Amino acid sequence: MKIPTVAVLVAAVLLASPPSCVADNGARNVRATSAQDSASVTSSDRFFEFHSGFWINLHHFLYEQAAIATAGPRGTPHEAELATDASQAAGLSEDEEKTWSNALTYYRANMLRHDLSSDPSMVTIKNRLEDLEDATSINRANLDASLTAILDAVAPVYRTHWWQLHDTANRTWIKTLMPLVDKDGATLSQQIAMAFETPWPDHPLRIDVVAYANSGGAYTTLHPSRIIVSSIDGGNQDVAALEVLFHAASVALMDTVTGIIIRGFTAQKKSPPPGLAEAILFFTSGFLVKQLYPDYTPYADRFQLWVTDDDWKGLRSILVKDWQPRLEGRITLDAAWSQLALDVGGSLTTPAPPAVPATAATPAK
């Protein structure tokens, strides 16, 4: 089932003790500035800055391969795989195979129990590896020494056997998507911002394109807002890539969206149901892209999120009735919240949660 990926426990990121896989030396990661680093910035415009970085691709590939080795191919059933990836492993030398196996063993023992998108330790690792871009070593990432040693040791194996394939797939995906962003980016960003009466980010959002993202194919983390998206996931291709990207980007507005939902429901003495903000963001991006491409099937409809996710059952028809008029400019935001509160809100028996969300979300299967 393709399901929205929940990301970044905001309070936890700020308050949690340093994870075992992140060095606790208080040092802030310094953005890499070498010629190799700049090579990973493949394209940018006023909405997005696309990267295809070596270290973040290696990290996600190891996580994916460790999951497959643990649970078999059914362990990640919704993640597309390059057909050549498995065959490449057959070409490893004895020493390379040992190094690769050691890395997968480490990831199985230390990483798989942590969710890529919602575990604060994994978000920290992700951000630091993204910042390294294509640096020759990860020593400056201030990660745990054991993880640093594993990644440095296995990097030559990945670079020799897989990186060119993955980087080419990433850059091809970006090149294919950019004309759609150029054509429709202004419209979609303005419509999403207007729907929620909140400004679109005033700087290009960072997009790290990887061969393998997570079981959902993409996710967003906040503070800073960054997006991971798979270039080879079957759900992220053609016009669907446009929806995936702008859905993921709209998650950057999650703090504001969650806050106004809570205020709107509280005004009606109601409590919003779980997953409402995520459902609204999916409905919004899908509806707006379909207005541009009438033959397009929105992501949540294509992957049947409205019937497979327990929190979303019955929501689609209500959003068509109560939220779609807002997207069409026929009612005010306050009127939309009031009607949604009447149709889906529960009794407000406890104090409303704070406006800052516990989590934030993005596309997935």
C-alpha positions as CSV (number, residue, x, y, z in Angstrom):
1,M,0.0,0.0,0.0
2,K,1.4,3.4,-0.9
3,I,0.9,5.5,2.1
4,P,2.0,9.0,3.1
5,T,5.4,8.9,4.8
6,V,5.3,10.7,8.2
7,A,8.5,12.7,8.8
8,V,10.4,14.6,11.4
9,L,9.3,14.6,15.0
10,V,9.8,18.3,15.4
11,A,9.9,18.4,19.2
12,A,11.9,15.2,19.3
13,V,14.5,16.5,17.0
14,L,15.1,19.5,19.3
15,L,15.0,17.6,22.5
16,A,16.2,14.1,21.9
17,S,19.6,13.0,23.1
18,P,22.2,12.4,20.4
19,P,21.6,9.0,18.6
20,S,24.3,6.4,18.7
21,C,25.0,6.8,15.0
22,V,25.5,10.6,15.2
23,A,28.6,12.0,16.8
24,D,27.9,14.0,20.0
25,N,30.6,16.7,19.6
26,G,28.3,19.7,19.3
27,A,29.8,20.6,16.0
28,R,27.5,21.8,13.2
29,N,28.0,20.2,9.9
30,V,29.7,22.5,7.4
31,R,28.3,22.5,3.8
32,A,30.9,20.9,1.5
33,T,32.3,23.3,-1.1
34,S,34.6,21.3,-3.3
35,A,34.3,21.0,-7.1
36,Q,33.0,17.5,-6.5
37,D,30.3,18.8,-4.2
38,S,29.0,21.4,-6.7
39,A,28.7,18.6,-9.4
40,S,25.8,17.1,-7.5
41,V,23.6,20.2,-8.1
42,T,22.1,19.2,-11.4
43,S,19.4,21.9,-11.9
44,S,17.6,24.6,-10.0
45,D,14.9,27.2,-10.5
46,R,12.9,29.5,-8.1
47,F,11.0,26.5,-6.8
48,F,13.5,23.7,-6.4
49,E,17.2,22.9,-6.3
50,F,17.8,19.3,-7.4
51,H,20.8,17.3,-6.2
52,S,22.1,13.8,-7.0
53,G,24.6,13.2,-4.3
54,F,26.8,10.2,-3.9
55,W,26.6,9.7,-0.1
56,I,22.9,10.0,0.3
57,N,22.3,7.6,-2.6
58,L,24.7,5.1,-1.0
59,H,23.0,5.4,2.4
60,H,19.5,4.8,1.0
61,F,20.7,1.9,-1.3
62,L,22.4,0.1,1.7
63,Y,19.2,0.6,3.7
64,E,17.1,-0.9,0.8
65,Q,19.4,-3.8,0.2
66,A,19.6,-4.6,3.9
67,A,15.8,-4.7,4.1
68,I,15.6,-7.0,1.1
69,A,18.3,-9.3,2.6
70,T,16.4,-9.4,5.8
71,A,12.8,-9.9,4.6
72,G,13.4,-11.0,1.0
73,P,12.1,-9.1,-2.1
74,R,8.6,-8.8,-0.4
75,G,10.2,-6.7,2.3
76,T,10.0,-3.6,0.2
77,P,7.2,-4.5,-2.3
78,H,6.5,-1.0,-3.5
79,E,10.0,0.2,-4.2
80,A,11.0,-0.1,-7.9
81,E,14.4,-1.7,-8.6
82,L,16.7,-1.2,-11.5
83,A,16.8,-4.6,-13.2
84,T,20.6,-4.4,-13.3
85,D,21.1,-3.7,-9.6
86,A,20.9,-7.4,-8.6
87,S,23.1,-8.5,-11.5
88,Q,25.8,-6.0,-10.5
89,A,26.3,-7.9,-7.3
90,A,27.4,-10.9,-9.2
91,G,30.4,-8.9,-10.5
92,L,31.9,-8.2,-7.1
93,S,35.3,-9.5,-6.4
94,E,35.8,-11.6,-3.2
95,D,37.1,-8.6,-1.3
96,E,34.4,-6.3,-2.6
97,E,31.7,-8.9,-1.7
98,K,33.1,-9.1,1.9
99,T,33.1,-5.3,2.2
100,W,29.5,-5.1,0.8
101,S,28.3,-7.9,3.1
102,N,29.8,-6.2,6.1
103,A,28.0,-3.0,5.3
104,L,24.7,-4.7,4.9
105,T,25.2,-6.6,8.2
106,Y,25.9,-3.2,9.9
107,Y,22.7,-1.7,8.4
108,R,20.6,-4.7,9.4
109,A,21.9,-4.5,12.9
110,N,21.9,-0.8,13.4
111,M,19.7,1.0,10.9
112,L,16.6,-1.0,9.9
113,R,15.0,-0.6,13.2
114,H,15.0,3.2,12.6
115,D,12.5,4.7,10.1
116,L,14.2,6.8,7.4
117,S,11.8,9.6,7.5
118,S,10.5,9.9,11.1
119,D,13.4,8.8,13.4
120,P,15.4,11.9,14.4
121,S,18.7,10.1,14.3
122,M,18.0,9.1,10.7
123,V,17.0,12.6,9.7
124,T,20.2,13.9,11.1
125,I,22.2,11.3,9.2
126,K,20.3,12.1,6.0
127,N,20.9,15.9,6.3
128,R,24.6,15.5,6.9
129,L,25.1,13.0,4.1
130,E,23.2,15.3,1.8
131,D,25.4,18.2,2.7
132,L,28.5,16.1,1.8
133,E,27.2,15.8,-1.8
134,D,30.1,14.0,-3.7
135,A,32.9,14.6,-1.2
136,T,35.7,12.0,-1.3
137,S,35.2,11.2,2.4
138,I,32.5,11.6,5.1
139,N,34.8,12.5,7.9
140,R,33.4,16.0,8.1
141,A,29.9,14.7,8.6
142,N,30.4,14.3,12.4
143,L,28.7,10.9,12.4
144,D,29.4,7.9,14.7
145,A,32.9,6.5,13.9
146,S,31.5,3.0,13.1
147,L,29.1,4.3,10.5
148,T,31.7,6.6,9.1
149,A,34.1,3.6,8.8
150,I,31.4,1.4,7.1
151,L,30.5,4.1,4.6
152,D,34.1,5.0,3.7
153,A,35.0,1.3,3.3
154,V,32.0,0.4,1.1
155,A,32.0,3.6,-1.0
156,P,34.5,2.4,-3.6
157,V,32.4,-0.7,-4.2
158,Y,29.2,1.3,-4.7
159,R,31.1,3.8,-6.9
160,T,32.4,1.1,-9.1
161,H,29.3,-1.1,-9.5
162,W,26.2,1.0,-9.0
163,W,26.7,4.7,-8.7
164,Q,26.9,5.5,-12.4
165,L,23.6,3.7,-13.0
166,H,21.9,5.5,-10.2
167,D,23.3,8.9,-10.9
168,T,22.3,8.6,-14.6
169,A,18.7,7.6,-13.5
170,N,18.5,10.5,-11.1
171,R,19.7,13.1,-13.7
172,T,17.4,11.7,-16.4
173,W,14.5,12.0,-14.0
174,I,15.4,15.6,-13.2
175,K,15.8,16.4,-16.9
176,T,12.4,14.9,-17.7
177,L,10.7,16.7,-14.8
178,M,12.1,20.2,-15.3
179,P,10.0,21.2,-18.3
180,L,6.8,20.3,-16.3
181,V,8.1,22.4,-13.3
182,D,8.9,25.3,-15.7
183,K,5.5,25.1,-17.3
184,D,3.3,24.5,-14.2
185,G,5.3,25.4,-11.1
186,A,4.1,29.0,-10.8
187,T,0.5,27.9,-11.1
188,L,0.7,25.0,-8.6
189,S,2.7,26.9,-6.0
190,Q,0.3,29.9,-6.2
191,Q,-2.8,27.7,-6.0
192,I,-1.5,25.7,-3.0
193,A,-0.5,28.9,-1.2
194,M,-3.8,30.6,-1.9
195,A,-5.8,27.5,-0.7
196,F,-4.2,27.6,2.7
197,E,-3.7,31.4,2.8
198,T,0.0,30.9,3.6
199,P,3.1,32.0,1.6
200,W,4.9,29.5,-0.5
201,P,8.6,29.2,0.6
202,D,10.6,32.2,-0.6
203,H,13.6,30.1,-1.6
204,P,14.1,27.0,-3.7
205,L,13.4,23.8,-1.7
206,R,16.2,21.3,-1.8
207,I,15.4,18.0,-3.5
208,D,17.8,15.1,-3.2
209,V,17.1,12.6,-5.9
210,V,18.0,9.0,-5.1
211,A,17.5,5.7,-6.8
212,Y,15.9,4.3,-3.6
213,A,14.0,6.5,-1.2
214,N,11.8,4.5,1.2
215,S,8.8,2.2,0.8
216,G,6.8,5.2,-0.3
217,G,9.2,6.4,-2.9
218,A,9.5,9.9,-1.4
219,Y,9.5,11.8,1.9
220,T,9.9,15.2,3.3
221,T,11.7,16.3,6.5
222,L,11.4,19.7,8.2
223,H,13.6,22.3,9.9
224,P,15.1,22.6,7.3
225,S,12.6,21.5,4.7
226,R,14.2,18.9,2.5
227,I,12.7,16.4,0.1
228,I,14.0,12.9,-0.8
229,V,12.5,11.4,-4.0
230,S,13.2,8.2,-5.8
231,S,14.0,8.5,-9.5
232,I,13.1,4.9,-10.4
233,D,10.0,4.4,-8.3
234,G,7.1,3.6,-10.7
235,G,4.8,6.0,-8.9
236,N,7.1,9.0,-9.5
237,Q,7.1,9.1,-13.3
238,D,5.8,11.6,-15.9
239,V,3.0,13.8,-14.7
240,A,2.8,11.8,-11.5
241,A,6.3,13.2,-10.7
242,L,4.9,16.7,-10.8
243,E,2.2,15.8,-8.2
244,V,4.7,13.9,-6.0
245,L,7.1,16.9,-6.1
246,F,4.5,19.5,-5.2
247,H,2.8,17.3,-2.6
248,A,6.2,16.8,-1.0
249,A,6.9,20.6,-1.2
250,S,3.5,21.4,0.3
251,V,4.6,19.5,3.4
252,A,6.9,22.4,4.0
253,L,3.7,24.2,4.9
254,M,2.7,21.5,7.4
255,D,3.3,23.6,10.5
256,T,0.9,26.3,9.2
257,V,-1.6,23.8,7.8
258,T,-1.8,21.9,11.0
259,G,-2.1,25.0,13.0
260,I,-5.0,26.4,11.0
261,I,-6.8,23.1,11.0
262,I,-6.6,23.0,14.8
263,R,-7.8,26.6,15.1
264,G,-10.6,26.0,12.6
265,F,-11.9,22.9,14.4
266,T,-11.4,24.4,17.8
267,A,-13.6,27.3,16.8
268,Q,-16.4,24.7,16.2
269,K,-15.6,22.9,19.5
270,K,-14.4,19.9,17.4
271,S,-11.2,17.8,17.2
272,P,-9.7,16.9,13.8
273,P,-9.4,13.2,13.0
274,P,-6.0,11.6,12.7
275,G,-4.4,12.0,9.3
276,L,-6.6,14.9,8.2
277,A,-3.8,17.2,7.3
278,E,-2.0,14.6,5.2
279,A,-5.2,13.7,3.5
280,I,-5.9,17.3,2.6
281,L,-2.4,17.8,1.2
282,F,-2.8,14.7,-0.9
283,F,-6.2,15.7,-2.1
284,T,-5.0,19.3,-2.9
285,S,-2.0,18.3,-5.0
286,G,-3.9,15.6,-6.8
287,F,-6.9,17.8,-7.6
288,L,-4.8,20.8,-8.8
289,V,-2.6,18.6,-11.1
290,K,-5.7,17.0,-12.5
291,Q,-7.0,20.4,-13.4
292,L,-3.9,20.9,-15.6
293,Y,-4.0,17.4,-17.0
294,P,-7.6,16.2,-17.2
295,D,-6.7,12.6,-18.0
296,Y,-4.4,12.3,-15.0
297,T,-5.4,10.0,-12.1
298,P,-4.4,11.6,-8.8
299,Y,-1.9,9.8,-6.7
300,A,-4.1,8.9,-3.8
301,D,-6.8,7.6,-6.2
302,R,-4.3,5.5,-8.2
303,F,-2.9,3.9,-5.1
304,Q,-6.2,3.6,-3.4
305,L,-5.1,5.5,-0.3
306,W,-8.7,6.5,0.5
307,V,-9.7,2.9,1.1
308,T,-6.5,1.2,2.3
309,D,-5.7,3.7,5.1
310,D,-8.0,3.3,8.0
311,D,-7.7,7.0,9.0
312,W,-8.7,8.0,5.5
313,K,-11.8,5.8,4.9
314,G,-14.7,7.9,3.9
315,L,-12.7,11.1,3.8
316,R,-12.5,11.5,0.0
317,S,-16.2,12.1,-0.5
318,I,-16.2,14.6,2.4
319,L,-13.2,16.5,0.9
320,V,-14.9,16.6,-2.5
321,K,-17.9,18.2,-0.7
322,D,-16.2,20.5,1.8
323,W,-12.6,21.1,0.5
324,Q,-12.9,21.0,-3.2
325,P,-15.0,24.2,-3.3
326,R,-12.1,25.9,-1.5
327,L,-9.7,24.8,-4.2
328,E,-12.1,26.1,-6.8
329,G,-12.2,29.5,-5.1
330,R,-15.9,29.2,-4.2
331,I,-15.7,29.4,-0.4
332,T,-13.5,31.0,2.2
333,L,-10.9,29.0,4.2
334,D,-12.9,29.5,7.4
335,A,-16.0,28.2,5.7
336,A,-14.2,25.1,4.5
337,W,-12.9,24.4,8.0
338,S,-16.3,25.0,9.6
339,Q,-17.9,22.5,7.3
340,L,-15.2,19.9,7.6
341,A,-15.4,20.2,11.4
342,L,-19.1,19.5,11.2
343,D,-18.7,16.5,8.9
344,V,-15.6,14.8,10.3
345,G,-14.7,16.4,13.7
346,G,-15.1,14.6,17.0
347,S,-16.1,16.2,20.2
348,L,-13.4,18.3,21.7
349,T,-13.1,16.7,25.1
350,T,-9.4,17.6,25.7
351,P,-7.4,20.7,25.2
352,A,-6.4,21.2,21.5
353,P,-2.8,20.2,20.8
354,P,-0.2,22.9,20.0
355,A,-0.1,24.4,16.5
356,V,3.3,22.9,15.9
357,P,2.6,19.4,14.5
358,A,4.1,16.3,16.0
359,T,4.9,15.1,12.6
360,A,5.0,16.0,8.9
361,A,4.3,14.0,5.8
362,T,5.0,13.1,2.1
363,P,4.1,10.8,-0.8
364,A,4.4,7.1,-0.6
365,K,2.7,3.9,-1.6
